[in-house]
Amino acid sequence: MGLLSNRVDKSSLKPGDHIYSWRTAYIYAHHGIYMGDDKVIHFTRRGQEVGTGTVLDLMLVSSGPNRSLVPCPTCTLSEEGHGVVSSCLNCFLAGGILYRFEYGVAPALFLAKARGGTCTLAGSDPDDIVIYRANYLLNNGFGCYNVFKNNCEDFAIYCKTGLLVVDQNTMGQSGQAVSIIGGPLAAVLSTPLRLVTTNIYGMAATAVGVYCASRYAADIGMRRDVVKIPVEDLTRRLAMGTLQVAEPSLLALPGPPSAS
């Protein structure tokens, strides 16, 4: 496993793997679940897509299969247009390099990564459950695409773990979204420390420390604002018009009904 990404060969893939490929000069990576037989299920900007309205959202290229290619009979859009699609591996990669997202990594290795969106401290569910979730969402959707709260990495992480962020007003579980925001945030937060750290190297070290701490605290394996939701229940919540969970009671263990 490299310090930047975990590049793998196609022959090492197995069904249920979370894979990704970098786009646009390594600014952004597209994520999906490998299903075997050269097929990938992934979440794109197509269908009911809702962006953040930021310049960043407009700069990011489409994360779907390469539209410049001749239409591939293997790559199919959902009839509902909800954005979850099945593609062949070549169209998913769109000419990029294949990487595998790692689960259950040690904290030291996680912090050593220069970029988010490559690994997590959280463990993965068994592959058959991951495949079931991906297939279910292919038929039922994963809500509206949002680069910060509900993107392709969020989709793949949910398929692997079944975890979703409780508060819909906060950022999703995507590591690359944290990285995009975390760099500038670290620089801003380190600015007041000029009073104590006037050396430019000291300021840079402080910014790196703040960035690493923010990535660690925001990782899906460390957050306390997540809950495990069955994929069938997720579909019901999508039909109600919300993806993230808003009821804090879901964090509590179920108890006997109260007498009234």
DAKAKA-V867822 format. One record per pair of residues at least 12 apart in sequence whose C-alpha atoms are under 8 Angstrom apart, sorted by the first residue. I is the first residue (numbers start at 0). J is the second residue. D is the distance in whole Angstrom. If there is no record, write none. Layout:
I&J&D + I&J&D
This chain:
2&108&8 + 2&111&7 + 2&112&5 + 2&113&7 + 3&112&6 + 3&113&6 + 3&114&6 + 3&117&8 + 4&98&7 + 4&112&8 + 4&117&6 + 5&98&5 + 5&99&6 + 5&100&7 + 5&101&8 + 5&117&7 + 6&96&7 + 6&97&6 + 6&98&4 + 6&99&6 + 7&97&6 + 7&98&5 + 7&99&6 + 8&97&7 + 9&97&7 + 12&33&8 + 12&35&8 + 13&33&7 + 13&34&8 + 13&35&6 + 14&32&8 + 14&33&5 + 14&34&5 + 14&35&5 + 14&126&7 + 14&130&7 + 15&32&6 + 15&33&6 + 15&34&6 + 15&35&8 + 15&126&5 + 15&127&7 + 15&129&6 + 15&130&6 + 15&159&8 + 16&32&6 + 16&33&5 + 16&34&8 + 16&99&7 + 16&100&8 + 16&126&8 + 17&30&7 + 17&31&6 + 17&32&5 + 17&33&6 + 17&99&6 + 17&100&5 + 17&101&8 + 17&155&6 + 17&156&8 + 17&159&7 + 18&30&6 + 18&31&6 + 18&32&6 + 18&33&7 + 18&97&7 + 18&98&6 + 18&99&4 + 18&100&6 + 19&31&6 + 19&92&8 + 19&97&6 + 19&98&5 + 19&99&6 + 19&100&7 + 20&92&6 + 20&95&6 + 20&96&6 + 20&97&5 + 20&98&6 + 21&95&6 + 21&96&7 + 22&60&8 + 22&95&7 + 23&59&8 + 23&60&7 + 27&59&7 + 27&175&7 + 28&116&8 + 28&175&8 + 29&62&6 + 29&151&6 + 29&152&7 + 30&42&8 + 30&151&5 + 30&152&5 + 30&155&6 + 31&151&7 + 31&152&7 + 31&154&8 + 31&155&5 + 32&130&8 + 32&133&7 + 32&155&6 + 32&158&8 + 34&130&7 + 37&87&5 + 37&88&5 + 37&89&8 + 38&85&7 + 38&86&6 + 38&87&5 + 38&88&6 + 39&85&6 + 39&86&5 + 39&87&6 + 39&88&6 + 39&91&7 + 40&83&7 + 40&84&6 + 40&85&4 + 40&86&6 + 40&133&7 + 40&134&8 + 40&137&7 + 41&83&6 + 41&84&6 + 41&85&7 + 41&86&8 + 41&151&7 + 41&154&7 + 41&155&7 + 42&63&8 + 42&82&6 + 42&83&4 + 42&84&6 + 42&141&8 + 42&144&8 + 42&150&7 + 42&151&5 + 42&154&6 + 43&61&7 + 43&62&6 + 43&63&5 + 43&82&5 + 43&83&6 + 43&84&7 + 43&144&7 + 43&150&8 + 43&151&6 + 44&61&6 + 44&62&7 + 44&63&7 + 44&82&6 + 44&144&6 + 45&63&8 + 45&80&7 + 45&81&7 + 45&82&5 + 46&79&8 + 46&80&4 + 46&81&5 + 46&82&5 + 47&80&7 + 47&81&6 + 47&82&7 + 47&142&7 + 47&143&5 + 47&144&7 + 48&81&8 + 48&82&8 + 48&143&5 + 48&144&5 + 48&145&7 + 49&143&6 + 49&144&5 + 49&145&6 + 50&144&7 + 50&145&5 + 50&146&6 + 51&145&6 + 51&146&7 + 51&147&7 + 56&146&7 + 63&91&7 + 64&86&7 + 64&90&5 + 64&91&5 + 64&92&8 + 64&93&6 + 65&90&6 + 65&91&8 + 65&93&5 + 71&90&8 + 73&85&8 + 73&86&6 + 73&87&6 + 74&86&4 + 74&87&6 + 74&90&8 + 77&137&7 + 77&138&7 + 81&139&8 + 81&140&5 + 81&141&7 + 81&142&7 + 81&143&7 + 82&140&7 + 82&141&8 + 82&144&8 + 83&136&7 + 83&137&5 + 83&138&8 + 83&140&6 + 83&141&7 + 84&137&6 + 85&137&7 + 99&117&8 + 100&116&8 + 100&117&5 + 100&118&5 + 101&117&7 + 101&118&4 + 101&119&6 + 102&118&6 + 102&119&5 + 102&120&6 + 102&121&6 + 102&122&5 + 102&123&6 + 103&119&6 + 103&120&5 + 103&121&5 + 103&122&4 + 103&123&7 + 104&118&7 + 104&119&6 + 104&120&5 + 104&121&8 + 105&120&7 + 106&120&7 + 109&215&8 + 110&211&6 + 110&215&7 + 114&175&7 + 114&178&6 + 115&174&5 + 115&175&5 + 115&176&8 + 115&177&7 + 115&178&5 + 115&214&7 + 116&152&7 + 116&173&7 + 116&174&4 + 116&175&4 + 116&176&8 + 116&178&8 + 117&174&7 + 117&175&8 + 119&218&6 + 119&219&7 + 119&220&7 + 120&218&7 + 120&219&7 + 120&220&5 + 120&221&7 + 121&160&8 + 121&218&8 + 121&219&6 + 121&220&4 + 121&221&8 + 122&160&7 + 122&220&8 + 123&159&5 + 123&160&5 + 124&159&6 + 124&160&6 + 124&161&8 + 126&159&8 + 128&159&8 + 129&158&5 + 129&159&5 + 129&160&8 + 130&158&8 + 132&158&5 + 132&230&6 + 133&158&6 + 135&230&7 + 136&230&8 + 136&234&8 + 139&234&7 + 140&234&8 + 141&154&7 + 141&234&8 + 141&237&7 + 141&242&8 + 142&237&6 + 142&241&8 + 142&242&6 + 146&176&7 + 147&170&6 + 147&171&6 + 147&173&7 + 147&176&6 + 148&167&8 + 148&169&7 + 148&170&5 + 148&171&4 + 148&172&8 + 148&173&8 + 149&171&6 + 149&173&8 + 150&173&7 + 152&172&8 + 152&173&6 + 152&174&8 + 152&175&8 + 153&171&7 + 153&172&6 + 153&173&5 + 156&172&8 + 156&173&8 + 160&227&8 + 161&227&5 + 161&228&6 + 161&229&7 + 161&230&7 + 162&219&8 + 162&225&6 + 162&226&5 + 162&227&4 + 162&228&6 + 163&225&5 + 163&226&6 + 163&227&6 + 163&228&7 + 163&243&7 + 163&244&8 + 164&224&6 + 164&225&4 + 164&226&7 + 164&243&6 + 164&244&7 + 165&224&5 + 165&225&5 + 165&226&6 + 165&243&6 + 165&244&5 + 165&245&6 + 165&246&8 + 165&247&7 + 166&224&7 + 166&243&6 + 166&244&6 + 166&245&6 + 167&242&8 + 167&243&5 + 167&244&7 + 167&245&7 + 172&217&7 + 172&218&7 + 172&219&6 + 174&214&7 + 174&217&8 + 174&218&7 + 177&213&8 + 177&214&6 + 177&217&7 + 178&210&8 + 178&214&7 + 181&210&6 + 181&213&7 + 181&214&7 + 182&206&8 + 182&210&6 + 184&210&8 + 185&206&5 + 185&207&7 + 185&209&5 + 185&210&5 + 186&206&5 + 188&206&7 + 188&209&8 + 189&202&7 + 189&205&6 + 189&206&5 + 189&209&8 + 190&202&8 + 226&249&7 + 226&250&7
